[in-house]
Amino acid sequence: MGKYTPTKDTIKRRTVKRMKELGTYKVQYSQLIDIFVDMMHQYNFITEEFEKNGYQVVIKTEESDGKKSPILATLESLRKDIGTYSDRLLLNPKSNNTIASREPPKKSPFAMLLSSEDDED
């Protein structure tokens, strides 16, 4: 790995810290967080390789003069997956704003009845 590429542990610590700051962290998300961390780590590693290879976007094959580089295709796929997981973990503004803008759930008539009885005591 490169000199400035974060380790999996660093990525996980940062992810959990951000989720806690946003109020979205739950220990039950550990498996999802681990998958997200693996994808971020892979993305960082592959991006470094892409840079080392001079950002080669097209490669020549026996069948054609130009085909999308496999490393670029992998990066594109990882970007999509990272986006999906960051949505699920509420780590991006779009998903986080959607949750924050929801109104609190309305009480059922039964719950309102019980709470009104508590007020009468």
Phi and psi in degrees as GROMACS dihedral restraints (atoms count N, CA, C in turn):
[ dihedral_restraints ]
;  ai    aj    ak    al  type     phi  dphi    fc
    3     4     5     6     1   -72.2    20    10
    4     5     6     7     1   166.9    20    10
    6     7     8     9     1   -59.3    20    10
    7     8     9    10     1   -35.7    20    10
    9    10    11    12     1  -108.3    20    10
   10    11    12    13     1     7.4    20    10
   12    13    14    15     1   -81.0    20    10
   13    14    15    16     1   126.6    20    10
   15    16    17    18     1   -69.2    20    10
   16    17    18    19     1   148.0    20    10
   18    19    20    21     1   -76.7    20    10
   19    20    21    22     1   168.4    20    10
   21    22    23    24     1   -59.1    20    10
   22    23    24    25     1   -41.2    20    10
   24    25    26    27     1   -61.2    20    10
   25    26    27    28     1   -42.0    20    10
   27    28    29    30     1   -64.8    20    10
   28    29    30    31     1   -44.7    20    10
   30    31    32    33     1   -61.1    20    10
   31    32    33    34     1   -41.9    20    10
   33    34    35    36     1   -66.3    20    10
   34    35    36    37     1   -45.6    20    10
   36    37    38    39     1   -58.7    20    10
   37    38    39    40     1   -44.8    20    10
   39    40    41    42     1   -64.1    20    10
   40    41    42    43     1   -41.4    20    10
   42    43    44    45     1   -63.5    20    10
   43    44    45    46     1   -48.9    20    10
   45    46    47    48     1   -63.0    20    10
   46    47    48    49     1   -41.4    20    10
   48    49    50    51     1   -60.6    20    10
   49    50    51    52     1   -45.9    20    10
   51    52    53    54     1   -64.2    20    10
   52    53    54    55     1   -41.0    20    10
   54    55    56    57     1   -63.9    20    10
   55    56    57    58     1   -40.7    20    10
   57    58    59    60     1   -64.6    20    10
   58    59    60    61     1   -41.2    20    10
   60    61    62    63     1   -61.7    20    10
   61    62    63    64     1   -35.6    20    10
   63    64    65    66     1   -83.7    20    10
   64    65    66    67     1    -8.6    20    10
   66    67    68    69     1    74.7    20    10
   67    68    69    70     1    26.6    20    10
   69    70    71    72     1  -114.4    20    10
   70    71    72    73     1    -0.7    20    10
   72    73    74    75     1   -76.5    20    10
   73    74    75    76     1   135.2    20    10
   75    76    77    78     1  -140.7    20    10
   76    77    78    79     1   139.5    20    10
   78    79    80    81     1   -59.6    20    10
   79    80    81    82     1   -26.7    20    10
   81    82    83    84     1   -64.9    20    10
   82    83    84    85     1   -15.9    20    10
   84    85    86    87     1   -86.4    20    10
   85    86    87    88     1     4.6    20    10
   87    88    89    90     1   -53.0    20    10
   88    89    90    91     1   -45.4    20    10
   90    91    92    93     1   -64.0    20    10
   91    92    93    94     1   -43.5    20    10
   93    94    95    96     1   -64.1    20    10
   94    95    96    97     1   -40.4    20    10
   96    97    98    99     1   -63.3    20    10
   97    98    99   100     1   -42.9    20    10
   99   100   101   102     1   -60.7    20    10
  100   101   102   103     1   -41.2    20    10
  102   103   104   105     1   -65.2    20    10
  103   104   105   106     1   -44.6    20    10
  105   106   107   108     1   -58.8    20    10
  106   107   108   109     1   -44.5    20    10
  108   109   110   111     1   -61.7    20    10
  109   110   111   112     1   -44.3    20    10
  111   112   113   114     1   -59.6    20    10
  112   113   114   115     1   -44.2    20    10
  114   115   116   117     1   -64.2    20    10
  115   116   117   118     1   -42.7    20    10
  117   118   119   120     1   -63.2    20    10
  118   119   120   121     1   -40.8    20    10
  120   121   122   123     1   -63.9    20    10
  121   122   123   124     1   -46.6    20    10
  123   124   125   126     1   -60.4    20    10
  124   125   126   127     1   -43.2    20    10
  126   127   128   129     1   -59.9    20    10
  127   128   129   130     1   -45.2    20    10
  129   130   131   132     1   -62.3    20    10
  130   131   132   133     1   -44.3    20    10
  132   133   134   135     1   -64.0    20    10
  133   134   135   136     1   -47.9    20    10
  135   136   137   138     1   -67.4    20    10
  136   137   138   139     1   -35.2    20    10
  138   139   140   141     1   -62.0    20    10
  139   140   141   142     1   -40.8    20    10
  141   142   143   144     1   -61.9    20    10
  142   143   144   145     1   -42.2    20    10
  144   145   146   147     1   -64.1    20    10
  145   146   147   148     1   -41.1    20    10
  147   148   149   150     1   -60.5    20    10
  148   149   150   151     1   -41.6    20    10
  150   151   152   153     1   -65.9    20    10
  151   152   153   154     1   -45.3    20    10
  153   154   155   156     1   -59.8    20    10
  154   155   156   157     1   -32.7    20    10
  156   157   158   159     1   -87.2    20    10
  157   158   159   160     1    13.0    20    10
  159   160   161   162     1    74.2    20    10
  160   161   162   163     1    27.7    20    10
  162   163   164   165     1    54.4    20    10
  163   164   165   166     1    45.4    20    10
  165   166   167   168     1   -68.8    20    10
  166   167   168   169     1   111.9    20    10
  168   169   170   171     1   -89.3    20    10
  169   170   171   172     1   -35.9    20    10
  171   172   173   174     1  -122.1    20    10
  172   173   174   175     1   138.9    20    10
  174   175   176   177     1  -122.5    20    10
  175   176   177   178     1   150.7    20    10
  177   178   179   180     1   -86.2    20    10
  178   179   180   181     1   142.6    20    10
  180   181   182   183     1  -127.1    20    10
  181   182   183   184     1   173.0    20    10
  183   184   185   186     1   -64.7    20    10
  184   185   186   187     1   -31.0    20    10
  186   187   188   189     1   -85.3    20    10
  187   188   189   190     1   -25.2    20    10
  189   190   191   192     1  -148.8    20    10
  190   191   192   193     1   166.2    20    10
  192   193   194   195     1   -82.2    20    10
  193   194   195   196     1   -14.6    20    10
  195   196   197   198     1  -160.4    20    10
  196   197   198   199     1   128.9    20    10
  198   199   200   201     1  -139.1    20    10
  199   200   201   202     1   146.2    20    10
  201   202   203   204     1   -57.8    20    10
  202   203   204   205     1   134.7    20    10
  204   205   206   207     1   -59.4    20    10
  205   206   207   208     1   134.3    20    10
  207   208   209   210     1   -58.2    20    10
  208   209   210   211     1   -35.0    20    10
  210   211   212   213     1   -66.6    20    10
  211   212   213   214     1   -37.0    20    10
  213   214   215   216     1   -68.1    20    10
  214   215   216   217     1   -41.5    20    10
  216   217   218   219     1   -61.6    20    10
  217   218   219   220     1   -39.9    20    10
  219   220   221   222     1   -65.0    20    10
  220   221   222   223     1   -43.3    20    10
  222   223   224   225     1   -61.7    20    10
  223   224   225   226     1   -42.6    20    10
  225   226   227   228     1   -62.1    20    10
  226   227   228   229     1   -42.5    20    10
  228   229   230   231     1   -64.6    20    10
  229   230   231   232     1   -43.8    20    10
  231   232   233   234     1   -62.8    20    10
  232   233   234   235     1   -39.7    20    10
  234   235   236   237     1   -57.8    20    10
  235   236   237   238     1   -45.0    20    10
  237   238   239   240     1   -63.5    20    10
  238   239   240   241     1   -46.0    20    10
  240   241   242   243     1   -65.0    20    10
  241   242   243   244     1   -40.8    20    10
  243   244   245   246     1   -62.4    20    10
  244   245   246   247     1   -41.5    20    10
  246   247   248   249     1   -59.9    20    10
  247   248   249   250     1   -44.2    20    10
  249   250   251   252     1   -62.7    20    10
  250   251   252   253     1   -47.1    20    10
  252   253   254   255     1   -68.0    20    10
  253   254   255   256     1   -37.1    20    10
  255   256   257   258     1   -66.2    20    10
  256   257   258   259     1   -31.6    20    10
  258   259   260   261     1   -63.2    20    10
  259   260   261   262     1   -48.3    20    10
  261   262   263   264     1   -62.6    20    10
  262   263   264   265     1   -34.5    20    10
  264   265   266   267     1   -88.8    20    10
  265   266   267   268     1     3.3    20    10
  267   268   269   270     1    58.1    20    10
  268   269   270   271     1    42.2    20    10
  270   271   272   273     1   -99.0    20    10
  271   272   273   274     1    -3.4    20    10
  273   274   275   276     1  -118.6    20    10
  274   275   276   277     1   158.5    20    10
  276   277   278   279     1   -56.9    20    10
  277   278   279   280     1   -39.8    20    10
  279   280   281   282     1   -61.3    20    10
  280   281   282   283     1   -52.3    20    10
  282   283   284   285     1   -69.7    20    10
  283   284   285   286     1   -36.9    20    10
  285   286   287   288     1   -69.4    20    10
  286   287   288   289     1   -39.7    20    10
  288   289   290   291     1   -67.2    20    10
  289   290   291   292     1   -34.5    20    10
  291   292   293   294     1   -61.5    20    10
  292   293   294   295     1   -44.1    20    10
  294   295   296   297     1   -70.0    20    10
  295   296   297   298     1   -43.5    20    10
  297   298   299   300     1   -66.2    20    10
  298   299   300   301     1   -30.0    20    10
  300   301   302   303     1   -84.5    20    10
  301   302   303   304     1    -7.5    20    10
  303   304   305   306     1   -68.8    20    10
  304   305   306   307     1   143.6    20    10
  306   307   308   309     1   -76.1    20    10
  307   308   309   310     1   152.3    20    10
  309   310   311   312     1   -61.6    20    10
  310   311   312   313     1   147.4    20    10
  312   313   314   315     1   -60.9    20    10
  313   314   315   316     1   141.1    20    10
  315   316   317   318     1   -76.5    20    10
  316   317   318   319     1   145.8    20    10
  318   319   320   321     1   -74.7    20    10
  319   320   321   322     1   145.2    20    10
  321   322   323   324     1   -71.9    20    10
  322   323   324   325     1   158.2    20    10
  324   325   326   327     1   -55.4    20    10
  325   326   327   328     1   -36.7    20    10
  327   328   329   330     1   -65.3    20    10
  328   329   330   331     1   -43.2    20    10
  330   331   332   333     1   -65.2    20    10
  331   332   333   334     1   -38.9    20    10
  333   334   335   336     1   -64.6    20    10
  334   335   336   337     1   -38.3    20    10
  336   337   338   339     1   -62.7    20    10
  337   338   339   340     1   -45.9    20    10
  339   340   341   342     1   -63.6    20    10
  340   341   342   343     1   -41.9    20    10
  342   343   344   345     1   -69.5    20    10
  343   344   345   346     1   -31.6    20    10
  345   346   347   348     1   -71.4    20    10
  346   347   348   349     1   -31.1    20    10
  348   349   350   351     1   -68.0    20    10
  349   350   351   352     1   -35.6    20    10
  351   352   353   354     1   -65.1    20    10
  352   353   354   355     1   -33.7    20    10
  354   355   356   357     1   -67.9    20    10
  355   356   357   358     1   -27.7    20    10
  357   358   359   360     1   -77.8    20    10
  358   359   360   361     1   -15.2    20    10
